[in-house]
Amino acid sequence: MASPHPMHRLLQGEVGSGKTAVAVAALLTAVQGGYQGVVMAPTEVLAEQHYLGLEPLVRLVGVRMALLTSSSADRGGVLARRRRRTAERDRGHPCPHPGGVRFARLGLAVVDEQHDSGCTSG
């Protein structure tokens, strides 16, 4: 990551093998270097799981994390309130807008892929 050249890496492993810990370490390294990081998940459920699991950890080291989803169905306004609080707290920083998210200085993108094993029972 210290190289000035872009890189692409695939981290693959079984459940519980430490993939998330490696991703968080890489994200914190990017943030320490003055960049932003993003974790992208294929579903809102997984995005929320990542947020709820990672946000308390990164907050301990002074890093802010936000949950951004494209959902229009908002389970009682919870996500809308969370987005408003995040936007209010981060005034002056890039905020989501219709059509996508803009980053001021994106240094690392982690893409979480879920795969169906194709196994069926019976």
C-alpha positions, 0 to 999 in steps of 0.5 A: 500500500505504500507504493505510489502505484494502484494495486488490485488484491483478492483476499479469499478465505473461509468464514472466520479466517480473518478477512474482515480484520485484514480489510479493517487494517488496510482501511485504517492504513489508508486513513492514517495516510490521509485517504478515505476508505469505503466498504461496499457490500452487495446487500443492505443487510450485509452493509448494516452488519459491516457498519454495526460490527466495524463502526464501534471498533474504528471509533475507538481509534478516532475514525468516523464511519458512515452507513450509506445505502440506496434504500428508499424503504426506510424501516421507520426512518432509522436510516434517514435519521442516521444519514442526517446525523452523519451529514450534520456531524460531517458538515464540510465533508463530501456527502451523498447526493442523488446519483452516487457518492463523491469522495474527496480523497478515496484511497481504498475500496473494499468490495465484499462479495457474497457467493452462493455455494450452489449446494442444496440439501435433499 
